[in-house]
Amino acid sequence: MTVNKKTTIPGLGDGPLVWVLSDGTAGMVAQSLALAQAMDVPYFDVRIMASPIYRLFPQMGTWPTMPISPRRSDRRIGPPWPDVVITCGKRTAGAALAIRRLSEGKTKIVQIQDPRIKPSYFDVMVTPQHDPISQRGLDNVIVSKASLNRLKMSDIAKAAKGLDKGFKRAKKATATAVMIGGNNRRYKASAEDFAAFGAQLADFAKADSVGAGGRHLVLIGSRRTPRYAMGAIEEALRGCSYVIWDGKGENPYPGILGVVDDVIVTSDSVNMASEACLTGKPVYIAQLRTETGRIAAFHEMMMKDGHTKPLGQSFDRPPEILDEMASIGRQVKEALGL
């Protein structure tokens, strides 16, 4: 359920009342809903406008006079206050703190990712291993290897059975899924960046190790993939066997993961790399630009632990399957006493 100005939030009877609180940002929503589902609790999907004030100073949510959202998208949000609020990132951490204050301390907060304020503000934090706070050994911090996601092998298998006929060849040939990101807060990928990536794909597709027929590539873009990207890649793939999802209809992504032999993911997306590693298939990381900071640390950790390899290298043993959501869900519930 999404809360807006026409609806209010009912109670859930005798069970815990859980709100997944966000401003609708896709990555934040996905991780928060993934955790709620892993906890196996009923929840409400509550959307507010992110506050510029709280983005800078989330701790202001503890101040007596501060509303849930200073931009007044909270006017239909009120008692009964939830037992638990799940939120992600810095955008809505302050709103979660305001809800706990208004509930007179009844509401517990599960914060996904470090919002860069004292961890003691939250009852539980779930942070990835590549985040510096995960190394501090804090009692209220639960560490994940990768980003939280809702994908399950059963979902992949079901989607694979219903793939559109346009992806029929992927089921029969030696096939590779190519998951393409693009522009982000760190950089804007140029046409030249995508052309270089396309050249890497062409080399991979024509590799002698898979025979004279080469590989069949299934290219799937994301919301962040610029329009010029596919044209630059296609130019480099002349003579290769490939198909590109045109963005129409249902995203074939989950089903494609079920039928291909391996996966290539651009390095800008932690979420896509995390989901691909659930399959136990070889996952190769291609850089559009050189990654730095936490993203670089994430890929270094994933490669060190045997989950991924750089595009151009090969696995000397089967990849390590990354499936940690059930464990994280149990840990959070135990920490909350649910």
Summary of the structure (lengths in Angstrom):
residues: 338
radius of gyration: 21.5
end to end distance: 21.9
largest distance: 70.2
contacts: 1098
relative contact order: 0.13
helix: 37%
strand: 16%
